Amino acid sequence: MYGLDHYAAVRRFVFVEGHSEREAARVFGLARKTVAKMCRFSAPPGYQRTKPIERPTLGPFLGVIDAILAADKQAPPKQRHTAKRIFERLKSEHGYGGGLTVVKDYVREQKVSARETFVPLAHPPGHAQVDFGEAVGVIGGVRQKMHVFYMDLPYSDAPFMKAYPAETTEAFLDGHVAAFAFFASLSETGQAGVPLSILYDNTKLAVAKICGDGTRDRTRAFTGLLSHYLFADRFGRPGKGNDKGKVEALVKHGRRKFLTPVPVAKSYAALNAKLEADCRAHQAICAGRQMQTIAERLRADLAQFHALPAAPFEPCEVRTARVSSTSLVRYRGNDYSVPTTYGFREVVVKGFVDDVVILAGADEIARHRRSYEKAALVFDPLHYLALIEQKPGALDQAAPLQHWDLPEQFAHLRRLLEARMGRKGKREYIQVLRLMELFAQPIVAAAISDAIKLGAIGFDAVKQLTLARVERRAPQLDMTAYPYLPRPTVTTTRAADYAALLESAAA
């Protein structure tokens, strides 16, 4: 292959200096055909094949390869054939005796010719795209997979990110609520945070069914979100991630820029606070070929946004359930306790990202920290004390109380009560525990310490001392009610007693 300088020299020799192509071939040491080509073209035309590549060994197997590549279009991207895997199948299933390289070349040609081309898209201000991505983080000392909610504003390229333990309905809803609040905080009014429209893929968190005419049946939770915030929803074509290419790019960029190296945080709240700060700092750069910063272009986005509704939105999944015979309610594979008085009742469960709230009618009867384990039992010991008081023999074997971490004074009080009162002492101890149904544990614990110091060992004394602390008054105890207090002996003083004292002093 001859370069442009060779072409220029030969063409000048022939066309400017007036020499023949034969003379140019002799002077430059080139073939006559090469000189003729240099005279026809002002620059090297490059290599162009005029005949199809002949593959005599592979030829009989081309139909097999084409069929495999066609079937791959319907398979998941991560389960499609590589050229090497096709080569292995040709050898083992079809008796192919050729080499790997010719198979690689053919597969590469077919994949290039099948690649989709795209129309450049315009992105007016005021619209958004949403997606989830996965990443790894160390949260609370535990290495785990995180699911990150992304919202991208294609016009300004302003991002929002928030990490969750799982990609659930409540995380999907909470991500929107958090994103809207984030963008509202950046607006001039502090309220303009809802985009005109949001583009999604066909996630099951939003789409219950794709109908034959291309319309979508939305999930109940997503419909509630739309009704509250009144933005328009749009959906990409199934399997066409490029339809929402901006947020797809944000997922990749966010993982490299904000989640590399693997983030380490005490909690998801701490990690998300950092991610929000990163999103704010990111607005100082110029994205792509833009001359303005993201923050400057964001003003145009926010100018089109709707204001946040006056009423807050609850980002939760709502389900109905029935309380079991052991006062447990199942939600997403885990069991959560309610007070035993609600056994066998129909209840409503609200699943938030961090909490599980259980209601009977309009009344909240239980609130637990959300568990993301499988088959976990989440107890509140207080829910079972009323029943245990009726069955005090179950105190030591009751599962809800097994891992109840109480201050040491509780165990000390129980030992004193049972030593002095026997079986009645166990019942009184349960009654002391039930004080925490009404009063905070530190107040009850302090009252127990006061009772032990005074020697007033009993439920009534602890109750009165608790009330005194709550009401900030001096306790008033009837000490005659406690027969276990040491009794003082009072006698008449005699003159001989004083004489004995004087004698001991003189000695």
Buried (B, 14 or more C-beta within 10 A) or exposed (E): EBEEEBBEBBBEBBEEEEBEBEBBBEEBEBEEEBBBBBBEEEEBEEEEEEEEEEBEEBEEBEEBBEEBBEEBEEEEEEEBBEBEEBBBBBBEEEEBEBEBEBBBBBBEEBEEEEEEEEEEEEBEBBBBBBBBBEBEBBBEEEEEEBBBBBBBBBBBBBBBBBBBBEBBBBBBBBBBBBBBEBBBEBBEEEBBBBBBEBBBBBBEBBBEEEEEEEEBEBBEBBBBBBEBBEBEBBBBEEEEBEBBBBBBBBBEBBBEEBBEEEBEBEEBEBBBEBBBEBBBEBBEEEBEEEEEBBBBBBBBBBEBBBEBEEEEBBBBBBBEBEBBEBBBBBBBEBBBBBBBEBBEBEBBBBBBBEEBBBBBEEEEBBBBEBBBEEEEBBBBBBBBBBBBBEEBEBBEEBEBBEEEEBBEBBEEBBEBBBEBBEEBBBBBBBBBBBBBEEBEBEBBBBBBBBBBEBEBBBBBBBBBBBBBBEEEEEBEBEEEEBEEEEEEEEEEEEEEEEEEEEEEEEE
